[in-house]
Amino acid sequence: MIWRNRRKKGKTGKQKALKPSKQEQDTLFKHITENEDQLRMIYQDCSDVIFHAFTIGGNHQALLLYIDGLSNTEEIDDSVLSPLMTATESDQEQQVDTLIKNKVAVTDTKEVHTFSDCVQAISAGKPVILADKSSTGLSLGLSKWEKRAVESPEAEKVVRGPREGFVETLSVNTSMLRRRIRSPKLKIQSIEVGRYTKTSVMITYVEGLADNTLIEEVTTRLNRIDIDGVLESGVIEEFIEDDPYSPFPQVLATERPDIVTSSLLEGRVTILVDGTPFSLVVPITLYSLLQSNEDYYRRFLMSTATRWLRYLFLVIALLLPSLYVALLTYHQEMIPTSLLISMAASREQVPFPALVEVLLMEVTFEALREAGVRLPKQVGSAVSIVGALVIGEAAVSAGIVSAPMVIVVAITGIASFTIPRYSTAFAIRMLRFPMILLAATLGLLGIMLGVITIIVHLATLRSFGVPYLSPMAPMHFYEMKDTMIRAPWWKLNKRPRLTGKYNKYRQSSGQKPDPIRGEE
Amino acid sequence: MKLLQNKGKQLLTITLCVIPIFLSGCWDRSEVNDLALIVGMGLDRTDEGDIELSAQIVNPKAMGGQGSSENSQSGGQPVTVKTGTGKTIFDARSKLQEKVSRRLFEGHNRIVVIGKALAERGIRQHIDFFARFPNPRLRANVFFADGKASEILKIMPNFEQDSAEVARELAELRIGMKVTTKDLLQQLASESGATALPRILVDKSDSGEELRVNGTAVFKHNQLIGQIDDALTRGLLWVTDEIETASVTLQPKDAKDYISFKLLRSSTELIPTIKNGKWKMTITITSEDDVVENETKLDMMDPKIIDKLQKQLNKRIRKRIKMVLDDVQEGMEADVFGFADAFHRKYPKQWKKAEDKWDETFPEIEVAIKSDVKIRRPGRSGGPQGVPQDKEATE
């Protein structure tokens, strides 16, 4: 019942919040003074909004509005103010609106008719000119603000591959994509999210490759979001996920334009969010989360081997500590005799049962990792790993934990770092703890129970309608080429079936390099 | 509203499903430190007719040691042998448990040694424990000790950490027989009613006591009826197709010195025939050898010489097998060769009739031995080494 009441309250709150915006939708007045009064009221106590009153050719009164720091003032002076203020007598005969349009030397201009349009343009850094005796204003695309330079993405390093990453400025990010896909088929739709932040969010896709229903679904889900503000794409991610309670990410967050480009070419949709370098790619599968962009740039044999290494270490990251606990407390007969004896020897001094020991070490490891992330710069992580080893060493010689346990925790830690996507690695690391508890209560049976639960969950999971485990479940044999192995590029003729079914073939077949081909 | 109710129900169901998992707690959990790891077990019979169980228990403090602190040095012997006496093995085990502070754990038991006194009174009833009790491995090697089993376990060997490991490795080398608990159970259940177990001995020398697997103990109808020595054991292995590593050394005719051969592979086939009510067994052995040492001046590349040597080897093998057959088939009348199963497989009807009389039939069976040895390679060298070419003996 409490829940029900709360829900109702939430609904009424939403309606109230929407009301005042209706009042603002006033068209501009004819007289400039009225307009100025209204705008000054809107921008009350906003000291960074500049109201610059001037006269066009010494005759018409006009007002220029912009926000300090968001607009290019030099351009305003040169291309807007000086031509308008020096307008000659002959110019005066024209209508004010046409006069302004003719005189202003700016490429991106747009008429504004309402106050809300005015506010939107000004907030976006576009100066607005209002003239007397005209109910039409003109917004000028002269926005310019401080932005971070394009840098190599810190969280997704590569040995081979492009070194540039997205930045916080949306226009820079879209330009990066446009530079990579020069076809006009690359569509970038813009919508606004956030009541106050009015963050622009771009839905990017390649027309003819992406499923239309997918684009519609993405748009609907984004339009449904009604929050105060979007601080990062992670906020949007949580609103558009298929299963919000799952520990597994159903959206791929990346700051690499090359990953986004390849996803777009596979028929996926990318959501770019202003103010963050992280863009979201949907739909995704578990296997795409276990792949690195570098897989496609390196020689394919190496990439195939790396993929298998990753799959192996995924299992280790999830199961090694729980297997250790299960074997040590329930299934001692399964450990080779001499190994068991040396394990028993090292555990002789340890006061805790294996479960307590493993939890102690795993929690310490997680804490060290978390602390390392918050340390200044990425050097911190190296420091924390060294710290962990030192602590491990000391703990062993003090007899608090056994040496094999330190090895297990260290291998597990390394294994979780082999997963290229941080969010996936986190899911695996988190699931490790229930697995340890299951192993400590039911032994290997518990581990099987846990693994089955995880697999069942993964099999039910969907990302924008695409089964999370595809192409394994449902099985598509052709796509094993790009999951179990990484086939050479001249063999990867088809797009992934579930996202690229509209345009199946991405290249012509028979492109294998061959001496005979040269003679043709 | 309905949706919310369902959610609540869902949550309740999940919680109810999860809680019982953890309610059970860790009821059968056992830490490694609380286990007494038994690596070897010995079965003896006391004079009162009880069973004396000896267990070789690992002392991890003395064994691994490198990880733990100072105490590892003062750990003492790597294994200790404790004994308990009772009516059955498990009864003896319970008595043994009284003396050991840690829970006995047979999961790593590698050898079972059966003492002579027990073997003479029958072993089948005691082996049941190893098949029924879940802890012991069915892969443990079974040995016969010509004395007390506990004596074998008490030996502290030079190379390995405990005598159980020595015995296991020796069995693994396949110099004698290798019989696991599972094999023994199968042998006991087989038609022939005879069983063979490798014999393990204590070798006393100046450098200390060492274990040695030497010879075979033969059981008939569950009881020890005799023992055969090393040479006969080799013959037995030829017949049962268990021979894996063998070296044969022979003196060629008209030569003073010896030539040694190493067995590469061998296969034995038992072909039973019943003709006019006469039971006959043909043992066909095909094997391949390499020359590994040649003391004589004979040229090993000469096909004629090789042919002669092959004939001599065949004769040698036939002789070896004949010796075993004389001793075991005619002397002990125990079918450890698996003749009974071979007849049963090929002549199921006749077998049904003769089944009860097998004990009388077996010693009467005529055995023909066919050996086909091939000398594959002369080794790394061709002719005799260190001899001028013109002085090589040709024939």
Contacts between the chains, C-beta under 8 A, distances in Angstrom:
chain1	res1	chain2	res2	distance
A	3	B	4	5.9
A	4	B	1	6.8
A	4	B	4	7.1
A	328	B	31	7.5
A	328	B	32	5.8
A	329	B	26	7.0
A	329	B	29	4.7
A	329	B	30	6.6
A	329	B	31	6.4
A	330	B	28	7.0
A	330	B	29	6.6
A	330	B	30	7.6
A	332	B	30	7.5
A	332	B	32	6.2
A	332	B	35	6.3
A	332	B	37	7.9
A	332	B	105	6.5
A	332	B	107	5.6
A	332	B	108	7.5
A	333	B	105	7.9
A	333	B	107	3.0
A	333	B	108	6.6
A	333	B	135	7.4
A	333	B	137	7.1
A	337	B	37	7.8
A	337	B	39	6.8
A	337	B	108	4.6
A	337	B	110	6.9
A	340	B	32	6.9
A	340	B	37	6.9
A	340	B	108	6.5
A	341	B	37	6.7
A	341	B	58	5.6
A	341	B	60	5.7
A	341	B	63	5.2
A	341	B	64	5.8
A	342	B	60	7.9
A	342	B	63	7.3
A	342	B	64	3.6
A	342	B	66	7.7
A	342	B	67	7.6
A	343	B	32	6.2
A	343	B	64	7.6
A	344	B	32	4.4
A	344	B	33	6.6
A	344	B	35	7.5
A	344	B	37	6.9
A	344	B	58	7.6
A	344	B	60	3.9
A	344	B	64	7.1
A	345	B	60	4.1
A	345	B	61	6.5
A	345	B	63	5.6
A	345	B	64	2.7
A	345	B	65	5.4
A	345	B	66	7.6
A	345	B	67	6.4
A	345	B	68	6.2
A	345	B	72	7.3
A	346	B	64	6.2
A	346	B	66	7.7
A	346	B	67	3.2
A	346	B	68	5.8
A	347	B	31	7.5
A	347	B	32	5.6
A	347	B	33	5.5
A	347	B	60	8.0
A	348	B	33	6.2
A	348	B	60	5.7
A	348	B	61	5.4
A	348	B	68	5.0
A	348	B	71	7.4
A	349	B	68	4.6
A	349	B	69	5.8
A	349	B	71	7.1
A	350	B	33	7.5
A	353	B	29	7.4
A	353	B	31	5.5
A	354	B	31	6.6
A	354	B	32	7.9
A	355	B	26	7.5
A	396	B	67	6.7
A	397	B	69	7.0
A	399	B	68	7.0
A	399	B	69	5.7
A	402	B	67	6.3
A	403	B	67	4.1
A	404	B	67	7.7
A	437	B	22	7.1
A	438	B	21	7.0
A	440	B	26	6.0
A	440	B	29	7.3
A	441	B	21	6.1
A	441	B	22	5.7
A	441	B	24	6.2
A	441	B	25	6.7
A	441	B	26	5.9
A	442	B	21	6.6
A	442	B	24	7.5
A	446	B	21	7.2
A	449	B	21	7.6
